[in-house]
Each structure stands twice: as structure tokens, then as C-alpha cells.
């Protein structure tokens, strides 16, 4: 049977109202799932819902402004917490990928708790969707999603859970998002730890700025090529900062510049993936734009690895 987004919204608004007699909070990441859950819960609860968005400094270009605009437009009561400095301080000197994830997850919970506690909520709304909890064989997904779903919060803050999207698959969430008027409905998945796992090695503000600008160029060029019919839109496509400097020329001078890798993959659920066969002229535009527009980068490489043996992210 075809999924009926309007009917789902009407039904869930009623269900949430019954299930949540008091106040609720939600950690809104700016992604499709949490934004959809926030808007749905806000339709049901109005001012009894508080959405908290933490800008970790590791977000995509314009993401914080976009999230703020969306939540304003859809009248979701929210707070935006600008916390880049705290995250950069906590990540200084850290190069191990899993340590980065743990530090970011803990910091996120600490800040979220600080911001949300005074509101006095008894419920936590989460944008968990069916593939997040359905057994997927290797258990990998459960582990990957730990940070994303702010695990630990419900017990720590003594909150009861409300998961309105629990039975939906991604395409159904996108349909619901569109029916709710959410502009980020088609956005590609983005990992909870953000750009930190797209920087190999230490996370610094300079490296984040490079990978953010380069990723915005990758997104723009690939979306334009897909819209023109030159290629199929990949499942995920982004830039990665590599901690190597190589020789380049600038005018008559020999310089050392940074290297950026472009990653684009096709996948159904992120569990396995094949690299996208992007037309060379699209790769060429991406490379020329990155080396021209992103200061300090003189080399762009394309990642030809499938998952397995590689993973989609580099960390
Ligand atoms: P990998 O790199 O493991 O990624 O092939 C598979 C999918 O999961 C996303 N991913 C994450 N999502 N927190 C998340 O919420 C994480 O720590 C994390 N690591 C990877 C990745 O973007 C891809 O869609």
C-alpha cells in the first residue's frame, strides 16, 4: 500500500498528544529525521516542546542558519546553542577517530542537558527510524547510531522516550517531511560527529573551514550535474581533509599545499556501498573550483574504494 504522509501526520499528532501529557524536548541536528520529528511533535505539543540545536562548529556550510530558518518558519519553539569553541577545545590534539566520536558525543550531551534541563521536560522525542533499530546482522549500525540518537540522555535526565518515526523508512520520512513543508527533505545523510570524521587527524578550525568549503563545492557541482541528467545523484557525496601536504606551484614559487579527497558513493542503507562513477568533466570542475576557491589546497584526489573493504567515511 502507498504510504499516505498526510494521514500519518494526522494520526501521529493525535498519538503524541495522548502519549505526552507534559513537556518534551528534542535534540535537533538539522538532519531530515530529527527535523521531521521536531515539527511533528511541535504540531502536537506546541509550546510544550523545546527543540535544542547545538552548533558544534562541525556542521555543513550554512547549516545553522538553515535550521534556524526552518524551525522559525514552522513555528517550532527552539534554542540554538553556538558551541564551536567548546568543541574545538575538547578536540585539541585528538587524532583517534573513536576518541573524537566519544568526546563529541559526551560534549553534546553535556551542552544539551545544560540547555534543556531548565525547561523541565519529562519526555525526550527522538527521530529514530526503522533502519536505526531493526537488526541488521552485524550490529554495526546500532553502534554507529549511538551518538546520533544521543544515547545515555534518557537515563541521565530521567526522560521517557517518544519516537514518532519508529516505523518509517527513509523514503517515508522524506515524504512526511515534504508534507510538513520541511525544505531539508532531500538532504543527504550526515554523520552525528559532523565534519570531525571527515578530517583525518586533528580537528582544527582551519581544517574544518577547508573541508566545509570543499564539501559545499562538491555538493553544488554534483547536484547540478545530477539535475542536468549527466549522472545519477549519489547516496552521499562530500570532501575529506587529508593530513598531507604536497608540493605545488603558485606563480613562480614552490609551495606546500593541502590535499582534499572527494568521496561519492551509491548505497541503499549505508551498510555497503560502491563508489560513484562520476563523469570526468564533473570531477574536473570540482577539482578546478576547489583549488581555485579554497585557500591552501593545491591537490584534489578521487576515492575509488567500495565498502567493504573501505567505509563510506574516512574515519
Ligand atoms: P561508514 O563510514 O561506517 O558509514 O561506512 C555508514 C553510514 O553511517 C554514517 N556514519 C555515522 N553516522 N554517527 C552517525 O550518526 C557516526 O559516528 C557515523 N559514522 C558514519 C555515514 O555517514 C554513512 O551514511
Boltz pocket constraint, residues with backbone or C-beta under 6 A from the ligand:
constraints:
  - pocket:
      binder: B
      contacts: [[A, 101], [A, 144], [A, 145], [A, 147], [A, 148], [A, 189], [A, 190], [A, 191], [A, 192], [A, 193], [A, 197], [A, 236], [A, 269], [A, 270], [A, 271], [A, 307], [A, 310], [A, 311], [A, 312], [A, 313], [A, 314], [A, 315]]
      max_distance: 6.0
